[in-house]
Amino acid sequence: MFPIDHIGIAVNNLAAEIENYKKNFNCEVDLEEEVPSQKVKLVFLRTGNTLIELLTPTSPDATLAKFLATKGPGLHHICFRVPDIKAELARLKSIGHKLIDETPRPGAHHSLIAFIHPKSTGGTLIELCERKA
């Protein structure tokens, strides 16, 4: 059983949504970071034991910009924390899942991440992350 690491929400206005979540849901900012390789700026908000990741694109050609243009703001992905991301990707591929990332890539919090295609997961984009100790 893998715990949920965070829930990713795509937003158009990061600053406004940070204030919205802080004011309305008593969330606290845990981390703000830009991930140039993914062309996103993000913030992790802590609410109890759960992290909510608000993401906004930093470039019009970012994958997230395309997502926002077609689907609008809202739920983007659910992320599961795994102890060995390479092994988990191999296992999922071996049982027929379509992987967006065949190999892990750098993510926020100095983690390794990879995405599983929504066609393999009932329509929800799934992220795996391995946090460095």
N, C-alpha and C positions, 0 to 999 in steps of 0.2 A: 504494500500500500504506500503510495507516494502522497505526501502532503501538498496542498495547494500552496504555492509560493506567493502568488499574487494574481490579481484580476486586472487586466489591461483595458483601459477605456480611452478611445480616441477622442480628442477634443480639438476645437478650432482655436480657442483662446485659453491658453494654459493658465495665465495669471488669474483670469476671472474664475476658472473652474477650481483652482486651488482655494481661492477665497470662499467659493460656494461650498466646497466640501468641509473646510474648516468651520465656517459659520453654521451650516445646517446639520452636519453630521459629526461635529466635534473631532475631526481628524487632525493629526499633527504631521507636519512635514518631516519625513525621515531622511530623504535624500533628494537633491536636485542634480541632474546630470545631463550632458549632451553626449550623444553617441554618434559621432561623425560617420562611422561606417554604415549606419542605418538611416542617417539623415533625420534624426529625431532629437527632440529635447523632451525630457521626462522628469516627473517628480513622483516619488513614492510617498504615499500618505499612509500613516499608521492609524488604524482604528482597532484597538484591542490587540489581538494576536494576528490580525489580517493586514496585508498590504494591498493598497489600491494604487495602481500605476496609471497616471494620467500622461498621455503621449500626444505630442503635436509635431508635425513635420517641420523641418528647417529648410526644406527645398521643395519647389513645386514638382520635381521629378522623383521625390521619395515615394516608396511603396505606400506609406501611410497617407500621403497626399492623395494618391489614387483611391485608396480606401474611403477617405472622407468625401471625395468627390462623387463616388458612386453610392455609398451606403449612408453617409452622413455621420455625425458624432454618435458615439455609443460604445457598447461592448465590442472590444476588438479581439481579445484572447483570454484564455485561462492558462496559467502557467503552473506546472507541477515541478516540484523540486525532486531531483533524482541524485543518487550518490555517484553514479558512473554514467555520464551522458553518452559516451561512445558505445558502451554496452547496451544501453537502452535503445539507442537509434538502430543498432544492429538487430536487436530483438524485434522491434516494431517492423522493420523492413522485412525480416524473415517471415513474419506472419501476414504480410501483404499490405501494410500501410504505405501510403504515398508520402514521402518525405519532401519537404521544401528544402531542408538543409540535410545533406547526406553526412556532412561533418559539422561539428560545433563551431560557432564563431563567438567572438568576444561580445559580451553584453554589459549591462549596467552592474554596478556593485562588484566589478572585476570577476564576473561570472562567465561561464560558458553557456551558450544558449543554442537551441535549434527549434525549428517549427515543423509541425506535422500538418499536412494539407487538410483543409476542412472536408474535402471529399472522402477522407478516410475516417472522419470523426463525427459523422452525423451533422455536418454543417458548421461546427465550431472550430475556429483556429486554436490549436493547442501548441503551447510553448513548453519546452523542457528547459530546465536550468540546473546547472551544477555550480554550487557556490564554493568558492575556494575557502579553505579553513582559515 
